[in-house]
Amino acid sequence: MYTAPGRSLFCNGESLELIHSEVLFVKDMPVSSIFLVVSGVVLVFSDDGSELRRCVGPQQIIGIYDALSCGAWRGVGIAQGRVELVAFNFTNLQRALDDIPKEHRVLLDDLCAV
């Protein structure tokens, strides 16, 4: 079983900085925070690191899809150069989603299943 590092628990609006090649998340690590990329780029690789799946740059959010679809990261996120992020606790988003109409929740579930 994977034990998440202490760094995985961030407060709402907490800023963090990654240096080149620093790992933000790994496969099967629970998504406890979602991140807004302020500057720089986070490269998201397949779980074995063999395939680049996504390049997340400034003003993009990383983590919502993984959190909603399975609750755990499905790949490996690595900083490309210096990266500035703002973290948001996923529990707050989950709480808000609990209050949406059932039809909207079904749509979100369908979108995340793709």
Long-range contacts (C-beta under 8 A, 24 or more apart in sequence): 2-26, 2-28, 2-29, 4-29, 4-30, 4-32, 8-32, 8-33, 9-33, 10-87, 10-88, 10-89, 11-87, 11-89, 12-87, 12-88, 12-89, 12-92, 13-86, 13-87, 13-88, 14-86, 14-87, 15-84, 15-85, 15-86, 15-87, 16-84, 16-85, 16-86, 16-87, 17-82, 17-83, 17-84, 17-85, 18-42, 18-79, 18-82, 18-83, 18-85, 19-79, 19-82, 20-79, 20-80, 20-81, 20-82, 21-78, 21-79, 22-78, 22-79, 22-83, 23-76, 23-77, 23-78, 23-79, 24-62, 24-77, 24-78, 24-79, 24-85, 25-63, 25-73, 25-76, 25-77, 26-73, 26-76, 26-77, 27-72, 27-73, 27-74, 27-75, 27-76, 28-72, 28-73, 29-72, 29-73, 30-71, 30-72, 30-73, 31-63, 31-66, 31-67, 31-71, 31-72, 31-73, 31-90, 32-89, 32-90, 32-91, 33-63, 33-87, 33-88, 33-89, 33-90, 34-61, 34-62, 34-63, 34-64, 34-67, 34-87, 34-88, 34-90, 34-93, 35-61, 35-62, 35-63, 35-85, 35-86, 35-87, 35-88, 36-60, 36-61, 36-85, 36-86, 36-88, 37-61, 37-62, 37-83, 37-84, 37-85, 38-84, 38-85, 38-86, 39-82, 39-83, 39-84, 40-79, 40-80, 40-81, 40-82, 40-83, 40-84, 41-79, 41-80, 41-81, 41-83, 42-77, 42-78, 42-79, 42-80, 42-83, 42-85, 43-77, 43-78, 43-79, 43-80, 44-75, 44-76, 44-77, 45-75, 45-76, 45-77, 45-78, 46-75, 46-76, 47-74, 47-75, 47-76, 49-76, 55-80, 63-90, 64-93, 65-112, 67-93, 67-94, 68-97, 68-108, 68-109, 68-112, 69-112, 69-113
